Amino acid sequence: MKSKEEILQERAKKTAGKKTNNQIVHAQNMQVLQFSLYPEVFAIPDTYITEVFSLTEITSLPGTPPYVMGVVNRRSKVLCIINLKHVLNIKSVGLTELNKIICLKKGTTEFGIVTDTLNGIIQIDRAKLNKDTLLNNNELNLIAGIMPDGMIVLNDEVLLNNKILVVE
């Protein structure tokens, strides 16, 4: 006859390899931060988002690529601000007090992207992400796909590892 401990260990081994329905649903869902670059609605996975803050004062830098808006001092660090509208060929109309910065960081790479408005954090179903859609300027592979409602999901890995966008 087996002891209670042996029975419990057998049960643990049997269930350790099985995924519960909750784990399967979680694997299909992705948490993203939804934002607007007028007139389009975008989302970026929250994996590398460190903070979101209001755009208050930005210092322009001469000699930088056109998509670099400038730098801001954030927590005693200089943070480069990228304008994705320029990268994605979306018409830009200027900055207001409503603009927010999404700060992204992976390893030593850290920068902010400017948004027109923030819509919040939502869950999306990865299976519904249309990856076959061709968009203007997707040669950088910044776009992971488009949701059925038209929301464009950005590829955060490519964004943070793109040698064209990372200014050193």
N, C-alpha and C positions, 0 to 999 in steps of 0.2 A: 504494500500500500504506500502511495506517495504522500509525502508530507505537504502541509499547506504551502510552504515556501516553494517546493518544487512545482506544485500545481500553478501557483501564481507566476513563476518564472516562465513556464510553458505558455501560459496565456499571454504574457507580455511579449514573448518572442513571436507568437502568431499574429498579434495585433500591431506590432511595431512596423511591419512592412505594409500594412493596409492603410489606405487613405480614407478618411471619413468624408462624408458628403460636404461638410463645411470646408475641409482642406481643398477639395476639388473646385468648389465654387470660388474660393480665394485665389486659386491658381489661374482661373479664367478671368477674374476681375483685376483691374489695375487702378490704383488711386492716382488721380491727376489733379493738377491745379489748372483750372479753366480761366482764361483771360482773353481780352480782346485787343486786337490790333486792327482798329476800325478800317474796313467794314467786316473783317473776318473774325471768327471765334477760333481760338487755339486752345490747346491743352499740352501740358508737359508732365511726364511722370514725376512724382514727388521724391524720387530716389535721391537726387543730388541737390535738392532745394534746401538751403541753409536758413534763409530768412527772406522776408518780403518787407520792403519799406517804401515810404513816400519819397519821391524825387524832390529834393529841396534845392540844392545848389550843385551845378555840374560845371567842371572846368574843362574847356575845350583844349585839345592838344594839337598843335600844328604838325603837319607831316604824317598824320595817321591815316589809315584807310577811311574812305567815306562812311562806312558802317560803324566806325567808332565815334560815339557821340562825345566822349570825353571821360573824365575820371571824377570820382567822388571820394571824400574821406569818410570812411565807415569804420568806426571802432578803432581809430588810429591806424587804419590800413588804407592804402590807395586801391580802389576798386575800379577797373575798367568797365565802362558801360557800352553795350552793343545795341544798335538799333536794328532789330530783325526786319523791320519794314524795308529798310534799304537792301538787305540781303535777299528778301523774298519778293522784291519789286512791288511793294504795296505803297501807294501814294501816302506821303507823310504831310500832315498839316501843322505840325508844331507841338509844343509841350504845354501842358496845363498843370494846375495843382492836383488834378485827378490822376496823373501818371504815377505808376508804381514801378519799382524795380524788383525783379525776381533774382535773387542771388543764388548762383549755382557753384558748387565746389566738388571737385573730384581730385584727390591727391593734392598736388601743388597748384593745379589749375583752378582759378576762381575768377569769375566775372559776373556782371549783372546784365540782364536784358530788360529793356524798357517796355512797359505795356501801357495801353490806353486806360484800361480798367481791369480790375480783378473780379471774377465771377464766383470764385470759391473752389473748394476741393470737392470732387465728385468721384464716384466709382464708374468705370466703364468696362464693358465686356470685350475682352481681347478678340473674341471670335467675330464680333461685328465690325472690327477694324478693316476697312477696305484698303489693301496694300497695292492694288493694281492701278490706282488712279495716277495719272501723270499730271504734274503741275509745273508751272513755269519755275525755272530755277531750282528744280529738284536734283540737279546734277551734284549738289553737295550732299544729297541723301539726308537732309535735315528733317524731312517729313516721313514719319513712320506709316501714316495712313490717314484715312478720313472716315469718320463715323457716319452712320446713316443720316443724322441730323445736320451734316455739313461741317461739324467741328473738325478742325485739322489737328492731328496729334503729332507733336514733334518728337524726334528721336534724340533723347537726352544724351545718350552715349556718343553719338556722332557730333552733336553740338559741342560737347566738352572735349572731344578728341580731335576736332577739325583744325588742322594746322593753318588754314586760311583765316579762321575766326579768332584763334588764340593769338593775342598780341603780347609779345614778351619785351 
